[in-house]
Amino acid sequence: MQTIKNEAGETIFSADVDNLRDADLRDADLYGANLYGADLRSADLRGADLSDADLRGADLRSADLRDANLYGANLRDADLYGANLCGADLRGANLRDADLRGADLRGANLRGADLYATVGIIAAGNPNGWTCFAWQPTDSCLCVRVGCHAKTLAEGRAYWQGKEDRLEVMGALNYIEAVALLRGWRTA
């Protein structure tokens, strides 16, 4: 039997499985869950509410977190290598020192997320008021996200080129490309 408790120590989820990662966690209400150091490798957490959850040091490699609510979650030192975070709400999440190499962040909202020392991310601030970051999905070229737009670097340059009100965005794309090249990432 596996259980998940909240910060107050109350059980909010239980399942008759040997490993928590084998539990049916899809669309689960895990608000404020204490999952510190949990082994959730390859877990199906699609649509789960993990807002304000403590996931520090959790192993979420290859986990499916599509459309999950991770608003304000603490993911410090979490391993999210190869995780699917498409459409996930990561606003205000603590991702310090987390490993996001190979993660899929298409459609993810990282507005206000703490990306300090996050592995696999190039944070480029808020050019023209839009959250801007880049990542490299496994076996793919560099992807950039500015506000609600996710594009390859080349697509981003073509889209924002010549727009006088997006000069900061173009500067951020130049910064992203320079850092990506220093890291040995594929930019095209």
N, C-alpha and C positions, 0 to 999 in steps of 0.2 A: 504494500500500500504506500503510495506516494501522496504527500500533502504539500500544499503551498499556504503559507500564512502571510498575513499582512503585518505592518509595522507594530500593531498592537498585540500580535501573537495569536490572533483569531484565524482559524482555518477558513480559507476562502475557496479552496479547490482541493479535491481529493480524487484519486483514481486507483484502481486495483491493477497496478502495473509494477514491473521491477525497476524500470528507469523512467524518470520524469519525461525524458525526451520521447518515450513511447506513448505518452498519454495523449488523448484527444484535446488539444489546446486551441484548436481552431475556434475563433470567435469567443474565446473564454474571457470572462470578466476578472482580470487580475490587477485591478486598480490597486496601487500601493503595495503590491506583492513583494515579499522579501525573497529574492532569488539570488542573493549574494553567492557568487561562485558556483551557481547551478550548472549542471551538464545538460545543455539543451542542443547538442549537436544534431543537426538535420531535423530538428523539431518543426512541426507544422503549427505555426503561430499566426497564420493568416487571419487578419481581422481582429486579433486579440486586443483587448484593452489593457495595456501595460503602462498606462500613464502613472507617473510618480512611483514606478516600481524601482526597487533596488536591484540592479543587475550588475553591480560592480564585480569584475573578474569572472563573469559568466562566460561559458563556452557556448557560443552561438554560431560556430562554424557551419556554413551551409544551411543555416536555419531559414525557413520560409516565413518572412515577416511582412509579406505583401499586405498593404493597407492596414497594418497594425498601428495602434495608437500608442506611441512612446513619448507623448508629450511630458516633458519634465522628468523623464526617466534618468536614473543614474547608471550610465553604461561605462563608467571609468574603468579602464584596463580590461574591458570585455573583448573577447575574440569574436569578431564578426566576419572573419575571412570567408569570402564567397557567399555571404548571406544575401538573400533576396529581400531588399528593402524598398521595392517599387511601391510608390504611393504611400509609404509609411510617414506618419506624422512624428517628426523628431524635434519639433519646436521646443527650444529651451532645454533640450537633453544635454547631459554631461557626457561628452564623448572623449574627454581627455585621455590620452594614451591608449585609446581603443584601437584595435586593428581592423580596418575596413578594406584591406587589400582584396581586390577582386569582387567586392560587394557590388550589387546592382542598385544604384540610387536613383534610377529614372523615376521622376515624379515624387521623390521624397522631399519633404519640407524640413529644411534644417535651419529655418529662420531663428536666430537667437541661440542656436546650439553652441556649446563650448567645444571647439575643434582643436584646442591647443594640443600640440604633439600627437594628433591623431595620425596613425599610420595609414597610408593609402589615400589620403585626401590632401589637396592643395587648397587651402582657404585663401580667398582673395578679397576678403572684406565685404564692403557694401557699396560698390561703385554705383553712382547715381541712385542710391537708396535701395538697391536690390542686393539680397544675399547672393554671393558668388563663390562657387567652389568647383573643383574638378576632381575626377576620379578615373581610374582605369579598370573597367570590368575585366574579368578573366577572358583572355583570348580576344580582346577588342582594343580599339584605339581610344585615346583620351576623350573623355566626355566632359563637357562643362555645363554648369547650370547657373543661370543668372535669373533671379526671380522665378517665374514659372516656366521659363524656357530651358529645355535640355537639348543640347546639340553637340555634335563633334566640334572640335576646335575650328576646322575649316568652315563648317556650316555657321558657326557663331560669328566668325569674321565676316562672312558674306552677308549675314543677316544684319549686323550692327554697323557695318562699314558705311561711312558717309552720313550717318545720323549725328548731327551736331549735338543733340541732347544725350548722346551715349559715348562721349569721348572717354569718360572714366571707365566704362565697360571695355572699350578697346584697350585701354591701358592695363586693365585687369587680365585680359586675354593674353597680352604680351608677357605679363608677369607669370601667368600660369604656364605658358609655353616654355619660358626660360627655366623655371623650376622643374618642369617635367623632363626637359632635356638633361638637366643636371642629375636627375634621379634615374635616367636611363629609360624613361617611359616612352612608348610609341605615341607620337603626336599625330600621325596620319595613317 
